[in-house]
Structures are given as C-alpha cells and as structure tokens.
Amino acid sequence: MHGASSSPTGPAPRPLRVVQWATGALGRTAIRAVLNRPDLELVGAWVHDPVKAGTDVGTLAGVGPVGIAATGRLEEVLDLAPDCVVYAPADYDDPASQLDNVCALLSAGSNVVATNGFVYPHARGPRLAGELERACERGASSIHGTGVNPGFMSDVLPLVLSRLSRDITHIYTRECSDFSTHPSWRLVHHTVGFGRSECDYLRILRPARAVMRSLFGESLHLVAAGLGLELDEIDATVDHRLAGTELKIASGVIPAGTVAATRWTFNAMADGRPVLTTEVIHKADAARTPEWGEPGYAVRVDGRPPMTLTTGPEWVSNGVAAAAAHAVNAIPTVCRAEPGIRTFLDLPPVTGRPVH
C-alpha cells in the first residue's frame, strides 16, 4: 500500500497511516516521533502484553491520551489498513520466527520498516527471502530493515566510508555499548543475558549464538554485496565476564558473580581469510568493566588510503532514540519504493525532516 501522491499543483498528499508494532523503549520513542510529524498519522499500535491491550497508545508512550487504543491482535492491525508498520519486537528474535506476522502485514498491503533484522534477508537463504518477496508481490508492498546496530554502524557506515578507498583488503567495525542507563529489564536481563549465573548463561548460549550470528550475518552480507564480495562463511565467537561486585543499573540489579559483560566477534571469510570483522561488546556498567575498551564505535577500512573513524559514546548519545529515528525517517522512502525487499543498497538516502 504505497502512500498517496499529488501533482505539483494539486492538494498536499495525505499523511501516511502508521502502526507501531510493540511498545518497548524503542517503540514508545517511535510513537512520539510519528506523532510529531505532520506527514505521518499514527493509527494504532500492537502490544505483546495483554495487560496493555485497550490502553491509549499516547499513554503508553508517555505523552498523554491521543484517542487510539492499543491492540494485541494482528487482525485488528490489518483492519486499520496502515501504509506502514514500524516493526520493533523487543527481543533479538530470529526474523524467521517473525515471518508469519511480517508476511501477513506485507500481503495485506502494508509496508514494513523493521528494527530487528531484515537489513539483508537474502543472507538467510532463498526460502525466507522468497516468502518475503511473494508477500510483497501480493500486497504491492515493501520491507526494509534498519536500526543502529545492525542497521547503520556495522553495515551502512562501513559502506559509506568505503567509497573513499580502493583496493580494500579488510573492514573492521566495533560497537561497545554501556547498558547502565538502559531502561528495559527484558532487553538487558532476558535478551542480552546480564544478571544470569555463568551456568545459566552458558546454557542459553547456543540459541543466542544462532540468533546473533543471523542478525549480524545480515550486516556482513550486506557489506559484502556492496563491495562485490562472495562470502564463504561467517565465524562467530563469544566471551563473557562476571560482575566483581553488585551493580545497580537503570534496569535493575546485576548481582556479584553473574554475567556483566559480553564480547561477540563475527568474521566473514572469503578465499580462506577474514575480509569483514564485526565486534559487538555489551557492558552492564562500563565504568566498572574496563576490559575490552571504552564505549563507542569504530570503523577501520584497510585500503588505499586506509582510514579509521573512532567515536566515543557521546557521538550517539541515545541509541534507542537513534534507532527509532532511523526507522521513522525511512517510512516515506519505503512507502514510495518499488514493491519487494528494499535494503540500503536499493534506497535513496534516508534523512530526517528539519524543524520548521
């Protein structure tokens, strides 16, 4: 369902109708962003928690009632016939587990901007990409995956910087995140795994490894496609550290002796050597976990000329707000795009609207 258009001399186009899927920290921020844009109209929100169903969406987002009730039913979202759904489930779930919902939205004619995977669905093989393409064909709709990491730091930014170099031999990206001020208990404790005993963390590591490899594998395949590389495989390793003392952070307490930091390393191999490397470091409280470096981002392109971009945490002072902005800013572009899977390589630059 592509957005309405108008002639240069005709009436202004109607606002694009938007539904927010999931109202975690990112979803609430996206709701506020949509409400502040005259070219977008919030028409609904899907919630995971049955207790939230029926609650005013504005109340959930902390801005006061806006006259729109949240729902927990996919059918009610489809009945709203949104132009676009900002799809932001709280967990790092494998996108394959979300496929039925996403395909239902696309088949019904709603474009989807996802913040949890789908940045390069082709990396997951022909079955998943094929189902998405067929759903887009049925609904004349598009899907685009975005975010901060994945969605910008480990894929978009390296591709942008690589335009300034030639004869590239290797690209390295690093994200080190401090979760001490992150408000979501579910994300910090359940998804990332902080506060778990070492035994419990190791027990969940196998499924977590599959999900993380899948998510960041999409980013690595996107960069490879942009550089014209054929990847052989992606190797993933993970390390962790325990809290030496009790850590009191925004999302709750991390007891001493439980997991308080993790480091994931993903190496994309081509012709028997690593050509792309992504390092993802999560810390419950960076001030008290000095190992593995300071919070921030880095991109290094080994080429002619070589270049390195290194930033501190202040460069993106609020990752949740940045991810929400990246998704909301993409809505008009995705709604205008040709039907199908639309990656960074397919779309014109996505930018924010200036304040008038």
MOQUIZI-V272551 format. One record per residue. N is the residue number from 1. PSI is psi in radians with two decimals (none if undefined). Layout:
# MOQUIZI-V272551
n/psi
N/PSI
N/PSI
This chain:
# MOQUIZI-V272551
n/psi
1/1.60
2/2.60
3/2.63
4/2.53
5/2.92
6/2.80
7/2.83
8/-0.48
9/-0.02
10/-3.00
11/2.74
12/2.54
13/2.61
14/2.68
15/2.56
16/2.32
17/2.19
18/2.39
19/2.38
20/2.15
21/1.93
22/2.42
23/0.79
24/-2.85
25/-0.75
26/-0.75
27/-0.72
28/-0.67
29/-0.70
30/-0.68
31/-0.81
32/-0.66
33/-0.73
34/-0.75
35/-0.43
36/0.02
37/2.17
38/-0.33
39/0.00
40/2.56
41/2.05
42/2.18
43/-0.11
44/3.02
45/2.44
46/2.41
47/2.52
48/-0.67
49/2.08
50/-0.47
51/-0.54
52/-0.35
53/2.31
54/-0.23
55/2.52
56/2.32
57/-0.66
58/-0.64
59/-0.75
60/-0.61
61/-0.05
62/0.36
63/0.06
64/2.85
65/2.44
66/0.09
67/0.34
68/2.16
69/2.40
70/2.72
71/2.70
72/0.21
73/2.23
74/-0.69
75/-0.65
76/-0.55
77/-0.77
78/-0.63
79/-0.43
80/-0.27
81/0.96
82/2.61
83/-0.58
84/2.52
85/2.15
86/1.85
87/1.85
88/1.10
89/2.61
90/-0.54
91/2.78
92/1.04
93/2.61
94/2.19
95/-0.43
96/-0.55
97/-0.27
98/0.04
99/-0.70
100/-0.82
101/-0.82
102/-0.74
103/-0.59
104/-0.74
105/-0.81
106/-0.74
107/-0.53
108/-0.07
109/0.13
110/2.22
111/2.68
112/2.23
113/1.99
114/2.49
115/0.25
116/1.29
117/-3.00
118/0.29
119/-0.45
120/1.30
121/-0.41
122/-0.42
123/-0.33
124/0.08
125/2.92
126/-0.47
127/-0.92
128/-0.82
129/-0.66
130/-0.71
131/-0.70
132/-0.78
133/-0.71
134/-0.67
135/-0.71
136/-0.67
137/-0.72
138/-0.69
139/0.05
140/0.86
141/3.02
142/2.71
143/2.42
144/2.25
145/2.40
146/-3.00
147/-2.72
148/-0.93
149/1.83
150/2.87
151/-0.28
152/-1.06
153/-0.70
154/0.04
155/-1.05
156/-0.88
157/-0.80
158/-0.67
159/-0.65
160/-0.82
161/-0.57
162/-0.27
163/-0.30
164/0.13
165/2.81
166/2.98
167/0.83
168/2.29
169/-0.42
170/2.53
171/2.28
172/2.32
173/2.59
174/2.35
175/2.25
176/1.99
177/2.38
178/2.01
179/0.23
180/-0.45
181/0.08
182/2.29
183/-0.25
184/1.96
185/-0.73
186/-0.77
187/-0.87
188/-0.80
189/-0.74
190/-0.88
191/-0.95
192/-0.60
193/0.17
194/2.53
195/-0.05
196/2.64
197/2.77
198/-0.69
199/-0.77
200/-0.70
201/-0.77
202/-0.50
203/-0.62
204/-0.03
205/-0.63
206/-0.91
207/-0.60
208/-0.68
209/-0.72
210/-0.72
211/-0.81
212/-0.72
213/-0.68
214/-0.81
215/-0.94
216/-0.35
217/-0.63
218/-0.78
219/-0.79
220/-0.69
221/-0.58
222/-0.81
223/-0.74
224/-0.74
225/-0.70
226/-0.52
227/-0.10
228/0.54
229/2.56
230/2.05
231/2.50
232/-0.82
233/2.96
234/2.13
235/2.39
236/2.29
237/2.70
238/2.49
239/2.80
240/2.80
241/2.60
242/2.64
243/2.25
244/-0.33
245/2.91
246/2.34
247/2.13
248/1.92
249/3.08
250/-0.59
251/-0.03
252/-2.99
253/2.36
254/1.85
255/2.63
256/2.44
257/0.02
258/2.94
259/2.25
260/-0.07
261/2.51
262/2.63
263/2.06
264/2.37
265/2.19
266/2.15
267/2.11
268/2.16
269/2.46
270/2.29
271/0.63
272/0.15
273/2.70
274/2.23
275/-0.40
276/2.33
277/2.29
278/2.23
279/2.22
280/1.98
281/2.23
282/2.31
283/2.33
284/-0.67
285/1.72
286/-0.54
287/-0.45
288/0.26
289/1.38
290/-0.38
291/2.59
292/0.26
293/3.05
294/2.72
295/2.59
296/-2.92
297/2.67
298/2.49
299/2.25
300/2.20
301/2.02
302/1.81
303/-2.74
304/1.78
305/2.74
306/2.70
307/2.64
308/2.27
309/2.07
310/2.31
311/2.74
312/3.14
313/-0.36
314/-0.29
315/-0.77
316/1.62
317/-0.33
318/1.70
319/-0.61
320/-0.82
321/-0.66
322/-0.74
323/-0.73
324/-0.74
325/-0.73
326/-0.70
327/-0.85
328/-0.69
329/-0.45
330/-0.28
331/-0.95
332/-0.68
333/-0.76
334/-0.67
335/-0.46
336/-0.22
337/2.79
338/2.58
339/2.54
340/-3.04
341/2.20
342/1.95
343/3.14
344/-0.57
345/-0.32
346/-0.37
347/2.63
348/2.90
349/2.37
350/2.14
351/2.83
352/2.85
353/2.38
354/2.69
355/2.22
356/none
